[in-house]
Amino acid sequence: MTELQIVDVTDEASFRLIPPCADPGFDHRSCDYWEDADRGSKAARLAWLEAASLRSPPSHPPSDNPFAPRRDTPIANPFAPTTRSSGPAFNPFGDDDDTEPTANPFAPPPPSRARVGAEMPRKLGLLGRGLAVFGSYAKVALVDDVAVAYAQFGPLSAYRRAQRLRELYPQLPDAPLPAVITCIATTAAARGNGHGLQLVAAVCDDLASRGFAAVEAYPERGTPPDATSAATPEFWLAAGFTLAVEDERFPVVRRELA
């Protein structure tokens, strides 16, 4: 029997495992549709897949004034205080800013927190915003080391579009606020094998272990399967969710977590 492996997206190696969308015009690896309620897009943006250090620097047009400095040249302020290149002034009551904080030999060392570096691809940076506090925001399902499904999730506060959508339904409980699963997608070649349901089950177990009492999702009716990663209401019902709000276009499904 084929075993499904679930991988958390926490670094560049796991980020590269995210499978492409069924619609080539979209891309999970460059989608900020749920994070940005006003200008978010699902579009495939190849530049987003590069590390920040590999992106071409922005060009600076020449100045219209031949006597003015170039626009990309910082202008010195003669009235500003001179800064020391060695760093801030020494504080006799605090740790030296040029060194690590003084260790307390009687206290346990602070836990090491996972973080995403600033040089990583932009979408990975979005997925890594909560690593130090919440944990991962995405998981990939693998079968024989081949990615077959992808899920994006997290606290409601991480996804502005979900917050705005949820505000349309005052009948939803205000407390405790739920976690949300914004995306669940199975590759076209792997459909029909239940991988998406298995991945949702793993996400729900994970969210329950992080202390969430409920999780919601916001499917869209009447949309072709390849044009949405929010699945259908029927999929969520099969995954153990209930219909919390009925709506002709944007119903809300919810699952209480043990």
N, C-alpha and C positions, 0 to 999 in steps of 0.2 A: 504494500500500500504506500502510495506517495505521501511523504510528510511535508506539511506546510511549515516553513520557517518564517518567523516574524522578526523584522529588524527595525529598530528605532532609528530615525533620521536625526543624527546628532553631530555629524562631521561631514567632510567633503566626500569621503569614501562611500558612506551610506547615502548621501545626497545623490551621487551618481547612479545609484540603483533605482531611483524613481523611474518608472516606466513612462513612455510617451503617451499622450492622450490618443484616443481613437480617432479624433478629428485632428488632422495635422495643423490646423490653424490655431489650436490651443496647446498649452504646455503647462503641466503641473509645476515644472521647475522655474517658470517665470510668471506665474499667476499671482496677482495680488488683489483679485476680485473681492475676496472676503475681508482682507485687511484694510482696504481703502474704500469707504462707502461711497465716495464721490467720483473718484477717477480710476478705481480699480479695474483691471482688465485680465481676461483669461488668455490673451494673445501670446503666441510663441515669440519670444524676444531673445534672439541668440546672444546678444550682448550680456544678458543677465546670467548666462551660463559661464562666463569668464570670471576669474578672480579679479578683484579690483585693480591689482597691480598690472594686469595684462590689458586693461581697457585703454583705448587711445585717449590722451589728454584732450580736453576741449580746446578748440582753436580760438585765438584772440584776434579779432579784426584790427587792422591798423588804426591808429588814432586819426581823427579828422583834423586835429590841430598839430601842425608840424613842429611846434615848439613845446608841445606837451609830452610828458613821458609816456611810454607804452602802457596800454591798459593792463597788461599782465605784470607790470613792475610795481611793487609796493611803494607807496609814497611815504617818506619819512616825515614824522611829525616833530618839528624842532621844539615844540613846547611840551612834549611828553617826557616824563622822567626816564632817565637812562636805565635800561634793564640789565641785570647781571646775567651773563651767559651761563654762569654756573648754577643758576636756579634761584628760588625765592630766598629771602633773607633768613638767617638762622634764627630759630625760635628756641631760646634757652629752656622753655618749659615744655617743649614737645620733642618728638623724635626728629632726627635729622632727615630732611626731605630727600636727600640724595641716597639714603640707605633704607633697607627694609625696616619695618617697625620692630622695636625691641621685643624679643620673645620672652614670654612668661614661663619660666621653667616649672611652675606649679600648676599650669593650666594645660588641658589637652590641646593638641594642635587643631586649628580650625579645619573643618572638612574641605576637601578639594572639590570645587564646583566646576562642572563642565561649562565651557563657554565656546562661542563661535568667534573666530578672529575677524577683525575688520576687513581683512583681505579676501575673505571668502565670497562666493557668488551672492548676489543680493537676496535672492529668495532664501538661500540657506541662512542668511542673516535674519530674515523674518521668522523662519522656523526656529531659530536658536534664541529668540528673545527671552524665552522663559526657562531656559535650561538651568540657570542657577537657582531658581525658586520652584518652578512648576515641574519641569521635566520636558521630555520631548513633545513636539507638536505634530509629529507625523510618523507613520509606520509604513513599511513596505513588506508585502508577502512574497516569499520566494518559493518556487518549486524546482528542485534540482538546480539551484543557484540562478534560476531565471525569474525575474520579477513578473508577477502575475496580477498584483493588485496594489493599490495605494490608498491611504487614508490620511486626512488632515483633520486635526481636532485641537481642543484646548479649552481654556476658560473663556467664557463669553466675552470678557473684557479684551481679549486678543483680536477679536474680529468685529470691526465697526459695522460692517454691513449686516451681520447677524443681530447686533444690538438694535440697529435701526428697524430691521424687519420685525424683530420681536416686540418692539414698542407699538406696533400696529394692533397687537392683540392683548388688551389689558386683562383679559380673563386668565392669562397665564400666571402662575404663581410667581411672586416677586422674591420670595426667600424660601429656602436658599437658592441663589441663582445657579442654573445648571451649567455643566460643561456643554460644548457643542461639537458635533461632527460636521464639518463643512463639506468635506469631499470624501467620496468613496467611489473608486473606479477600478474596474477590472479590464485587463487588456482584451482585445477582440478575440485573440487566439485562445484565451483561457476561460472564456465565458461558459456558463452552464455547469461548472464544477463546484460551485458553492464557496469559492475562495473569498468572495466579497463578504459573505455572511460570517465566515470564520474570522476574517480580519476585523469586522465590526465587533464580534464577540470578544476578541483579544483587546480591542480598544476599550470596550466597556469594563472589562475586568481591570484593566490598568487604571481607568478613571476612578473606579470604585476604591482601588487601593490607595489612591491619592486623596481620598476623602470627599469626593463628590457624591451628592445624594441622588442626582438625576442627570440625564444627558438628553439633549434635543437635537433634531435635525430639521432642515427646511427644504424639502423636495419641491420640485416645480412640475406641475401637471402639464401635459400637452407638449412636452419638449422631446425631440428625438433622443434616444439613449446616448448617441455619440456627442450630443451638444450640451450635455449636463454631467456633472460629476456628483450631483446631489441625489442621484437615484430617483426612484419612484416611491410613492406612499406604500405600494404593495411590497416593495423590497424591505422597507423598514418594519412593516407589520410582521413579515417573516423573520425579522431579526429580533423580535421580542418587544418592539415599540408599540405604543398605542397612539391613536389619532387624538391629539390634544386639542387641535383646532381644525375644523373642517373649513376649507376654502376652495373655490373653483380653480384657482391658479396656484396659490402658495399655502398649502396646508402645513401644519406643524405637527411633528411626531415627537413623542417623549417616552423615555424609559426610566423608571425608577431603579436606582442601583442599590444593591444590598450592602 
